[in-house]
Amino acid sequence: MERLREADELAGVRERAPAPLPGPRRTGRAPAPRRARQQAWLGRLDAEAANFRSALQEAVLPDAAARLATALCWWWLLRGRLNEGRRVLSAVLDAVPEAAELRALSAVLGLGAAELRVLEGAFMLLTGDRSRPKPPSHEEITDPVRRGRALWLHAYGLFHAGLPDACEEVSAQALGLLATDDWGTAAVLGLRAMNALARGDLDTVTRDGLRGAALFRELGDRWGELQTVSPLATLAEIKGDYPEAARRQTEGLRIAEELGLAAEVAARLSGLGRLALLSHDWDRARDLHERALRLAVEQGYVYGEVHAVMGLALGARRSGDLDAAEAHLARLRDELVSSPAGEHLLLVELGFTAELRGGRGAGRRLPVARAGGGPFDRGAAGRGPVLRRAGGARWRCPGTRAAPGARCSYSVRRTRRGGAWARRCRPPNGVTWIGSRR
C-alpha cells in the first residue's frame, strides 16, 4: 500500500480491485459457484475472503462496491455468512445511496440501489430481523432474471423468518419472472416445497420438491439439491418410510460437509436428530441437536437455532428430563421467533411438560406466549391441533373466571362437540395464557 501511494497508483488499483469477480449472470445458467465444481469455486472464494473485505473497504466508486457486494451475496448465503452479508449490504447502501453512479450502473448491468435493498432485506430476514417483511420497491430492476432471483432470496428469507404466507406471495412473483431460468425455477420450486410442508400440503411437496430436485440435478448444483432434502425427507417420514428419510438426510449431510456449508450441516443434523427421536435414541438425538445448535449460533442462522432448540426440548421431555425441557421451551418462548406452526408446537410441548410436571391441575395458568400477543393472533387456520392436544387436555380461557363479567378478546372455536371454549386472554400482566382445563 505504501509503495502504491509513493507511485501515485493507489487510487487506480482500488478502482480495479473489485472488477475480477462479476455479478450474477443474466443468462438462464447459474454463476459458477452455483454449478458443477462448486467445491472448487467455493474454495477459491474462501481463499480470497480477506481480499474481498479489503476491496469493499477500499472501493472508491459506488458502482465497484455495489457490484462486488451483489456478486458476493451467493457466497455469503452458501457459506452461512449471513451476518457479514447483512452488515456489508447495509454499509454499501449507506455509503452509496441513490447516486448518479448507481443509476448509470443500473443502465449498463441492470444493477442499482433497488436490487441492493431487496438483497439487504433478505439478509435481514435470514438473521432474524422481521421489521421489513415486505420486499422494497423492485420495479427498477429491469432484468427479469435478476429481479426474480432477488425476490426468490427475499422469499427464502421470509420462510426462514417464519412468515409462510408472505413467502408464498413473493415466491409466486419470483416464479413468474423466472420462466426462462432453470436455476431460478428450481430454487423457487424447492422453496415452495418447504413452505407447502409447513401448511400440510403434501401434494405440492411431492410435485414441486421432486421437480426442483430433478432440475438441480440436471444443472449439477449440489447446493440446490440440498434445498429439496428437508421437504422430501420429511414427506418420507410422514409416510412412515424412515429408512428413506434417513437416506435423504444422510446424503444431504454428506453434500453439505463436502461443500463446507455450515448452515446446511446444522439443518441436516437436526433432521437426523428428529429421526433419532422417533427411534427413542435419546442420547444420539441430544448429541445431533446440540451439534446443530452450536453451528447455527456460530453462523447467525436463527431458523436453524429454533429447530435445534425445539429438538432438544422434544428429546428432554420424552426422556423424562423436565427441567431441561422447560428451559429449552422457555428459550423458544422468550428469546426466539418461530413460525405459526412452530409456535403451535411450542404450545403443545408446554402443555405436555406441565401435565407431566404437576398432574391434572398443572396447566391451570400456563404462560405460553410473549407479552402483547402470540400464535392466536394469526388467524383461525391451523389452531385445531393445539386446542385439542395441549397438555393432553382441552383448555378454555380463564378470563371469565378471573373476574365477574370479564370478557376475552375473542373466542377461537369449540374444540369438539360439547368441548370447552378456547380463547385468547390478556390479564393485567400482559402475558397471554391458556387456562383452566375442563
C-alpha positions as CSV (number, residue, x, y, z in Angstrom):
1,M,0.0,0.0,0.0
2,E,2.8,2.4,0.9
3,R,4.7,1.7,-2.3
4,L,1.5,2.3,-4.4
5,R,1.0,5.6,-2.6
6,E,4.5,6.6,-3.4
7,A,4.0,5.7,-7.1
8,D,0.7,7.6,-7.1
9,E,-1.1,4.4,-8.3
10,L,-3.2,3.5,-5.2
11,A,-6.4,5.1,-6.5
12,G,-6.3,3.2,-9.8
13,V,-5.6,-0.1,-8.1
14,R,-8.5,0.5,-5.7
15,E,-10.9,1.2,-8.5
16,R,-9.9,-2.0,-10.3
17,A,-9.8,-4.3,-7.3
18,P,-13.4,-5.4,-7.3
19,A,-13.5,-6.0,-11.0
20,P,-12.4,-9.6,-11.4
21,L,-15.5,-11.1,-9.7
22,P,-18.5,-10.4,-11.9
23,G,-22.1,-10.0,-10.7
24,P,-24.6,-12.8,-11.3
25,R,-25.0,-13.6,-14.9
26,R,-28.2,-12.6,-16.8
27,T,-28.5,-15.9,-18.7
28,G,-30.5,-18.9,-17.7
29,R,-27.5,-20.6,-16.3
30,A,-26.3,-20.2,-12.7
31,P,-22.9,-18.5,-11.9
32,A,-20.0,-20.8,-11.4
33,P,-20.4,-21.1,-7.6
34,R,-23.9,-22.4,-8.3
35,R,-23.0,-25.0,-10.9
36,A,-20.9,-28.1,-11.0
37,R,-17.4,-27.9,-9.4
38,Q,-19.0,-25.9,-6.6
39,Q,-16.5,-27.2,-4.1
40,A,-13.5,-25.8,-6.1
41,W,-15.2,-22.5,-6.7
42,L,-16.1,-22.1,-3.0
43,G,-12.5,-22.9,-2.1
44,R,-11.3,-20.1,-4.4
45,L,-13.7,-17.7,-2.9
46,D,-12.8,-18.7,0.6
47,A,-9.2,-18.1,-0.1
48,E,-10.0,-14.5,-1.3
49,A,-12.2,-13.6,1.7
50,A,-9.7,-11.2,3.2
51,N,-9.1,-9.6,-0.3
52,F,-12.9,-9.1,-0.7
53,R,-13.2,-7.3,2.6
54,S,-10.3,-5.1,1.7
55,A,-11.7,-4.4,-1.7
56,L,-15.1,-3.4,-0.2
57,Q,-13.4,-1.1,2.3
58,E,-11.1,0.5,-0.2
59,A,-13.6,0.8,-3.1
60,V,-13.6,4.4,-4.4
61,L,-16.5,4.3,-6.8
62,P,-20.0,3.4,-5.7
63,D,-20.5,1.1,-8.7
64,A,-17.5,-1.0,-7.7
65,A,-18.7,-1.6,-4.1
66,A,-22.3,-2.3,-5.3
67,R,-21.1,-4.7,-8.0
68,L,-18.9,-6.7,-5.6
69,A,-21.4,-6.8,-2.7
70,T,-24.1,-8.1,-5.1
71,A,-21.9,-10.8,-6.5
72,L,-20.8,-11.9,-3.0
73,C,-24.4,-12.5,-1.8
74,W,-24.4,-16.0,-3.1
75,W,-21.1,-16.9,-1.5
76,W,-22.3,-15.4,1.8
77,L,-25.5,-17.5,1.6
78,L,-23.8,-20.7,0.7
79,R,-21.2,-20.3,3.4
80,G,-23.7,-19.2,6.0
81,R,-22.0,-15.8,6.4
82,L,-25.4,-14.2,7.0
83,N,-24.4,-11.5,9.5
84,E,-21.5,-10.5,7.3
85,G,-23.7,-10.2,4.3
86,R,-26.3,-8.1,6.0
87,R,-23.6,-5.8,7.5
88,V,-21.8,-5.3,4.2
89,L,-25.0,-4.6,2.2
90,S,-26.2,-2.1,4.7
91,A,-22.8,-0.4,4.7
92,V,-22.8,-0.2,0.9
93,L,-26.3,1.3,0.8
94,D,-25.4,3.8,3.5
95,A,-22.2,4.8,1.5
96,V,-23.8,4.9,-1.9
97,P,-27.5,5.9,-1.8
98,E,-29.3,6.9,-5.0
99,A,-26.1,8.3,-6.5
100,A,-25.6,9.2,-10.2
101,E,-23.0,6.4,-10.4
102,L,-25.5,3.8,-9.3
103,R,-28.1,5.0,-11.8
104,A,-25.5,4.8,-14.6
105,L,-24.6,1.3,-13.4
106,S,-28.2,0.3,-13.5
107,A,-28.4,1.3,-17.2
108,V,-25.4,-0.9,-18.0
109,L,-25.9,-4.0,-15.8
110,G,-29.4,-3.8,-14.5
111,L,-28.0,-3.2,-11.1
112,G,-28.9,-0.4,-8.7
113,A,-30.0,0.5,-5.3
114,A,-33.3,-1.3,-5.7
115,E,-31.6,-4.7,-6.1
116,L,-29.3,-3.9,-3.2
117,R,-32.2,-3.1,-1.0
118,V,-34.1,-6.3,-1.9
119,L,-30.9,-8.3,-1.1
120,E,-30.4,-6.4,2.2
121,G,-33.9,-7.1,3.2
122,A,-33.4,-10.8,2.5
123,F,-30.3,-11.0,4.7
124,M,-32.1,-9.1,7.5
125,L,-34.8,-11.8,7.4
126,L,-32.2,-14.6,7.4
127,T,-30.6,-13.1,10.5
128,G,-34.0,-13.0,12.4
129,D,-35.0,-9.3,11.7
130,R,-38.6,-9.3,10.7
131,S,-39.0,-5.5,10.8
132,R,-39.2,-5.2,7.0
133,P,-41.0,-8.3,5.7
134,K,-42.3,-6.7,2.5
135,P,-39.8,-6.5,-0.3
136,P,-38.6,-3.0,-1.1
137,S,-39.7,-1.5,-4.4
138,H,-38.1,-3.5,-7.2
139,E,-39.6,-2.3,-10.4
140,E,-36.3,-0.6,-11.3
141,I,-34.6,-3.9,-11.7
142,T,-35.2,-4.2,-15.4
143,D,-33.7,-7.7,-16.0
144,P,-36.4,-10.2,-15.1
145,V,-34.0,-12.9,-14.1
146,R,-32.0,-10.7,-11.8
147,R,-35.3,-9.4,-10.3
148,G,-36.7,-12.9,-10.0
149,R,-33.6,-14.2,-8.2
150,A,-33.6,-11.3,-5.9
151,L,-37.2,-11.9,-5.0
152,W,-36.5,-15.6,-4.5
153,L,-33.8,-14.7,-2.0
154,H,-36.2,-12.4,-0.2
155,A,-38.9,-15.2,-0.1
156,Y,-36.2,-17.6,1.1
157,G,-35.6,-15.1,4.0
158,L,-39.3,-14.9,4.7
159,F,-39.6,-18.6,5.0
160,H,-36.7,-18.8,7.4
161,A,-38.1,-15.9,9.4
162,G,-41.3,-17.8,10.0
163,L,-43.6,-15.9,7.6
164,P,-45.0,-18.6,5.3
165,D,-47.9,-16.5,3.9
166,A,-45.6,-13.7,2.8
167,C,-43.1,-16.3,1.5
168,E,-45.8,-17.9,-0.7
169,E,-46.8,-14.5,-2.2
170,V,-43.3,-13.4,-3.0
171,S,-42.4,-16.9,-4.4
172,A,-45.2,-16.6,-6.8
173,Q,-43.9,-13.2,-8.0
174,A,-40.4,-14.7,-8.4
175,L,-41.6,-17.8,-10.3
176,G,-43.5,-15.6,-12.8
177,L,-40.2,-13.8,-13.7
178,L,-38.0,-16.9,-14.0
179,A,-39.7,-18.8,-16.8
180,T,-36.5,-18.8,-18.9
181,D,-34.2,-19.5,-15.9
182,D,-33.9,-23.2,-15.0
183,W,-31.8,-22.5,-11.8
184,G,-34.2,-19.8,-10.6
185,T,-37.2,-22.0,-11.3
186,A,-35.6,-24.9,-9.4
187,A,-34.8,-22.6,-6.5
188,V,-38.4,-21.4,-6.2
189,L,-39.8,-24.9,-6.5
190,G,-37.6,-26.1,-3.7
191,L,-38.7,-23.2,-1.5
192,R,-42.4,-23.8,-2.4
193,A,-42.0,-27.4,-1.4
194,M,-40.6,-26.4,2.1
195,N,-43.4,-23.9,2.5
196,A,-46.1,-26.4,1.4
197,L,-44.8,-28.8,4.1
198,A,-45.4,-26.2,6.8
199,R,-49.0,-25.9,5.5
200,G,-49.5,-29.7,5.3
201,D,-50.0,-29.6,1.5
202,L,-48.3,-32.9,0.8
203,D,-49.3,-33.0,-2.9
204,T,-47.4,-29.7,-3.5
205,V,-44.4,-31.0,-1.5
206,T,-44.2,-34.1,-3.8
207,R,-44.8,-32.2,-7.1
208,D,-42.5,-29.2,-6.5
209,G,-39.9,-31.0,-4.4
210,L,-39.3,-33.8,-6.9
211,R,-39.3,-31.4,-9.9
212,G,-37.0,-28.9,-8.2
213,A,-34.6,-31.7,-7.2
214,A,-34.5,-33.0,-10.8
215,L,-33.7,-29.6,-12.2
216,F,-30.9,-29.0,-9.8
217,R,-29.5,-32.5,-10.6
218,E,-29.5,-31.7,-14.3
219,L,-27.7,-28.4,-13.6
220,G,-25.1,-30.2,-11.4
221,D,-26.0,-27.9,-8.5
222,R,-25.2,-29.7,-5.2
223,W,-26.4,-26.9,-3.0
224,G,-29.6,-26.7,-4.9
225,E,-30.2,-30.4,-4.3
226,L,-29.8,-29.7,-0.6
227,Q,-32.8,-27.4,-0.7
228,T,-35.1,-30.3,-1.5
229,V,-33.7,-32.7,1.1
230,S,-35.7,-31.4,4.0
231,P,-39.2,-31.4,2.4
232,L,-38.7,-34.8,0.7
233,A,-37.2,-36.4,3.8
234,T,-40.0,-35.1,6.0
235,L,-42.5,-36.4,3.4
236,A,-41.0,-39.8,3.7
237,E,-41.0,-39.5,7.5
238,I,-44.8,-38.6,7.4
239,K,-45.4,-41.7,5.3
240,G,-43.6,-43.9,7.8
241,D,-40.7,-44.6,5.4
242,Y,-37.9,-43.9,8.0
243,P,-35.1,-45.6,6.0
244,E,-35.8,-43.3,3.0
245,A,-36.0,-40.3,5.3
246,A,-32.6,-41.2,6.9
247,R,-31.1,-41.8,3.4
248,R,-32.1,-38.4,2.2
249,Q,-30.9,-36.6,5.4
250,T,-27.6,-38.5,5.4
251,E,-27.0,-37.8,1.7
252,G,-27.8,-34.1,2.4
253,L,-25.4,-34.0,5.3
254,R,-22.6,-35.5,3.1
255,I,-23.1,-32.9,0.4
256,A,-23.2,-30.1,3.0
257,E,-20.0,-31.3,4.6
258,E,-18.2,-31.7,1.3
259,L,-19.1,-28.1,0.3
260,G,-18.4,-26.8,3.8
261,L,-21.9,-25.3,4.2
262,A,-22.2,-24.9,7.9
263,A,-25.8,-23.7,8.0
264,E,-26.9,-26.7,5.9
265,V,-24.9,-29.1,8.1
266,A,-26.8,-27.7,11.0
267,A,-30.1,-28.3,9.3
268,R,-29.3,-31.9,8.3
269,L,-28.0,-32.7,11.8
270,S,-31.4,-31.5,13.2
271,G,-33.2,-33.6,10.7
272,L,-31.2,-36.7,11.7
273,G,-31.9,-35.8,15.3
274,R,-35.6,-35.9,14.7
275,L,-35.3,-39.4,13.3
276,A,-33.3,-40.4,16.3
277,L,-36.2,-39.2,18.5
278,L,-38.6,-41.4,16.6
279,S,-36.3,-44.3,17.3
280,H,-36.2,-43.4,21.1
281,D,-32.4,-43.0,20.9
282,W,-32.4,-40.0,23.3
283,D,-28.6,-39.8,23.6
284,R,-28.0,-39.7,19.9
285,A,-30.8,-37.2,19.4
286,R,-29.4,-34.9,22.0
287,D,-25.9,-35.1,20.5
288,L,-27.1,-34.3,17.0
289,H,-29.3,-31.4,18.1
290,E,-26.5,-29.9,20.3
291,R,-24.1,-30.1,17.3
292,A,-26.7,-28.4,15.1
293,L,-27.3,-25.7,17.7
294,R,-23.6,-24.8,18.0
295,L,-23.3,-24.5,14.3
296,A,-26.5,-22.5,13.9
297,V,-25.5,-20.0,16.6
298,E,-22.0,-19.6,15.2
299,Q,-23.5,-18.8,11.7
300,G,-26.2,-16.5,13.0
301,Y,-28.7,-19.0,11.4
302,V,-31.8,-18.2,13.5
303,Y,-34.1,-20.7,11.8
304,G,-31.6,-23.5,12.5
305,E,-31.2,-22.4,16.1
306,V,-35.0,-22.6,16.6
307,H,-35.2,-26.0,15.0
308,A,-32.3,-27.4,17.1
309,V,-33.6,-26.0,20.4
310,M,-37.0,-27.5,19.8
311,G,-35.4,-30.8,19.1
312,L,-33.6,-30.6,22.4
313,A,-36.9,-29.8,24.1
314,L,-38.7,-32.7,22.5
315,G,-35.9,-35.1,23.4
316,A,-35.7,-33.8,27.0
317,R,-39.4,-34.1,27.6
318,R,-39.7,-37.5,26.1
319,S,-36.8,-38.9,28.0
320,G,-38.2,-37.5,31.3
321,D,-35.8,-34.6,31.8
322,L,-38.5,-32.0,32.5
323,D,-36.1,-29.3,33.9
324,A,-34.2,-29.3,30.6
325,A,-37.4,-29.4,28.6
326,E,-38.8,-26.4,30.4
327,A,-35.5,-24.5,30.0
328,H,-35.4,-25.1,26.2
329,L,-39.1,-24.2,25.8
330,A,-38.7,-21.0,27.8
331,R,-35.8,-20.0,25.5
332,L,-38.0,-20.6,22.4
333,R,-40.9,-18.6,24.0
334,D,-38.9,-15.7,25.4
335,E,-35.8,-15.3,23.1
336,L,-36.5,-16.7,19.6
337,V,-39.1,-16.1,16.9
338,S,-40.8,-19.0,15.2
339,S,-43.3,-19.7,12.5
340,P,-47.0,-20.2,13.3
341,A,-46.6,-24.0,13.1
342,G,-43.5,-23.7,15.4
343,E,-45.4,-21.7,18.0
344,H,-48.3,-24.2,17.8
345,L,-45.8,-27.0,18.6
346,L,-44.4,-24.8,21.4
347,L,-47.9,-24.6,22.9
348,V,-48.3,-28.4,22.7
349,E,-44.9,-29.1,24.4
350,L,-45.6,-26.6,27.1
351,G,-48.8,-28.3,27.9
352,F,-47.4,-31.8,27.8
353,T,-44.5,-30.7,30.1
354,A,-46.8,-29.0,32.6
355,E,-49.0,-32.1,32.7
356,L,-46.1,-34.4,33.4
357,R,-44.7,-31.9,36.0
358,G,-47.8,-31.4,38.1
359,G,-50.6,-33.8,37.3
360,R,-54.1,-32.8,36.4
361,G,-54.2,-29.3,37.7
362,A,-50.7,-28.2,36.4
363,G,-52.0,-26.4,33.3
364,R,-54.4,-24.1,35.0
365,R,-52.2,-21.0,34.5
366,L,-49.5,-21.8,31.9
367,P,-47.8,-18.9,30.2
368,V,-47.4,-19.8,26.5
369,A,-46.6,-16.6,24.6
370,R,-44.8,-13.3,24.7
371,A,-46.4,-10.2,26.1
372,G,-48.7,-8.5,23.7
373,G,-49.7,-11.4,21.6
374,G,-48.9,-14.9,20.4
375,P,-49.8,-17.5,17.9
376,F,-53.5,-16.9,18.4
377,D,-53.1,-13.5,16.7
378,R,-52.5,-15.2,13.3
379,G,-55.9,-16.3,12.2
380,A,-58.0,-19.4,12.9
381,A,-56.4,-21.8,10.4
382,G,-54.2,-24.4,11.9
383,R,-55.3,-23.9,15.6
384,G,-57.1,-27.1,15.9
385,P,-54.3,-29.4,16.8
386,V,-53.1,-27.1,19.6
387,L,-56.6,-26.7,21.1
388,R,-57.2,-30.4,21.1
389,R,-53.8,-31.6,22.2
390,A,-52.2,-29.1,24.5
391,G,-51.2,-31.0,27.6
392,G,-53.3,-33.9,26.5
393,A,-56.3,-32.0,27.5
394,R,-58.9,-29.5,26.4
395,W,-58.5,-25.9,27.5
396,R,-60.5,-22.8,28.0
397,C,-59.6,-19.2,28.7
398,P,-59.8,-18.4,32.5
399,G,-60.7,-14.8,31.8
400,T,-64.4,-15.2,32.7
401,R,-63.4,-16.9,35.9
402,A,-60.8,-14.3,36.8
403,A,-63.4,-11.6,37.3
404,P,-67.2,-11.5,37.1
405,G,-68.3,-10.4,33.7
406,A,-64.7,-10.4,32.3
407,R,-64.6,-10.9,28.5
408,C,-61.7,-12.2,26.4
409,S,-60.6,-10.5,23.2
410,Y,-62.3,-13.1,21.0
411,S,-63.3,-16.8,21.1
412,V,-61.5,-19.1,18.7
413,R,-63.6,-22.2,18.3
414,R,-65.0,-25.2,20.1
415,T,-62.5,-28.0,20.3
416,R,-65.2,-30.5,19.6
417,R,-68.9,-31.0,20.2
418,G,-69.6,-30.4,23.9
419,G,-66.0,-29.3,24.5
420,A,-64.8,-26.2,26.3
421,W,-64.3,-22.9,24.6
422,A,-60.6,-22.0,23.8
423,R,-60.0,-18.3,23.8
424,R,-57.2,-15.7,24.0
425,C,-56.9,-13.7,27.2
426,R,-54.8,-10.8,28.3
427,P,-54.6,-10.4,32.0
428,P,-53.1,-7.2,33.6
429,N,-49.5,-8.6,33.4
430,G,-49.7,-8.7,29.6
431,V,-48.9,-12.4,29.3
432,T,-51.2,-14.5,27.1
433,W,-52.5,-17.6,29.0
434,I,-54.2,-20.7,28.0
435,G,-56.1,-21.7,31.1
436,S,-58.4,-23.8,33.2
437,R,-58.8,-27.3,32.0
438,R,-62.3,-28.7,31.8
